[in-house]
Amino acid sequence: MNLVIDIGNTTGKLAVFEYSRMRHVEAFSPQALHAVREQFAIDRAAFCATGTPNGGLPDWARTELPADTLHVTGETSAPLRNGYSTPQTLGPDRWAAAVGAWKQHPGKPLLIIDAGTCITLDVVTADGIFLGGNISPGLDMRLRAMHEHTARLPLAERQGCVQEIASDTENALRAGAYWGIAGEMKGYYERLSEKYPGLQVILTGGGIMEMGQAMLRVGRKAADNAEADLPNTLEALPAEALAVLGFPFTYAPHLVLTGLDAILSYKQGRP
């Protein structure tokens, strides 16, 4: 069995795969890692890290993993051709997500949108070449930047009332950030779909769920904006929640983990 770990800037996840099928997934922690090692017969392991110094593992994790654990970087070989001009600067999560998307949708032109601390929009061609893409600020970064780089704008809460035409300053900041992200995704898709007919969009990252919840808040008054009645999984969101994006998509919450497993299997000579 393969154990893979994705350590992001905000959160981390680990998963166990057996012949490309995910058997287990949970948040990355000392307790979770130890329990997984006790529960499953792990043969190989791989990780990528964007949220640790030098992209390495925490000291407590090294003792729980095989000595030959694969450290995935933007330069790691994979079942996908890397067309990035500076692979040494390519985030390993972007590379793993692209590999995961290609594993799930081979032979298709792909736009992979990962909404996390930053928003990445990456392209894979139908013949299996990772071209690269764009990086822009995530939701928290946008809200914090507007507060920190101005004299009087407040720090808006990420959750709360969302309007198309905001009637107060805090909502204007929040709605502007959400609508800006939605417009960015839609605009990039529209431009690329002309160049790559049949372009398929794969959404991943925790920010996608928040985007859907935010769109359900559109038109609500602040007093009616109860969080309790909002779906807490993407599968439970009504179809109209993300219709504002204006394009068809597939949601893949564990795309980076899937890519790490594919890379690990590829390095071991397995399909």
C-alpha positions, 0 to 999 in steps of 0.5 A: 500500500502507498501512503501519501502526504500533502502538507499545505500552507494552511492544512495537511492531509494524508491518504492510503492507496491500494492499487490506485484506490483510496482506502483512507484519508484524514488530516495530517497529524502525529496521531493520524500518521501513527494510527495509519502506520499501525492500521495499514501495511505500508510498502511505500510513501511519498510526500510534498510540502509547501507549508514547511521550511525547505519543503521538508517533513516535520521531525516527528514524521520522519521516524514514522515513514520508510527510509526511502520515502519519496520527496516529490518536487516540481522536478520529480519525474511522473506519468506526465511531461513537464513543460514548465520552464523552471521546474525547480520553482514549480510548487509540488502541489501544483505538479501533483494536482496536474498529475492527479487530474491527468490520471483521472482524465487522460487524453483530455485538455485540462484546466486545474483550478486549486483554490487554497491559500493561493489560487492556481490555474494550470493547464495540461494539453490533450497530449499530456504536457503540463504547460503551467498557468497562473497564481493569484491571491486566495480569499484570505490574502485578498481580504487581508491585503485590502485592510493592511495596505489602506488606512481605513478599510476594515478586515472583512470576515470571510463568512457573512452576507454577500451581495451583487451590489454591496450596501456596506463597506465590509460586505463590499470587501467580501463580495468583491473578493468572492466575485473577483475570484469567480470572474477570474476563473470564468474569464480564464476558462473562456479564453482557454476553451477557445484555444483548447476545444473540449477543455475540461475543468477540474476544481479542487481545494477548500476554497471551492466549498466556500465559494459555493456557500458564498454564492448561496448567500447572494441576496441575503440580508446580514440578519438572515445570513445564518451559517447553520442552514448552509450545506457543509459538503460540495455534494450537498450544494444545490446546482445553482450554488456554483452556476455563477462560474459559468462553466462545466466542471468536475470537483476532485477534493483529493487531487493532490493526493491522487497525483502523489500516489500516481507519481509514487506508483510510476517511480516504482514501475507500476501503472 
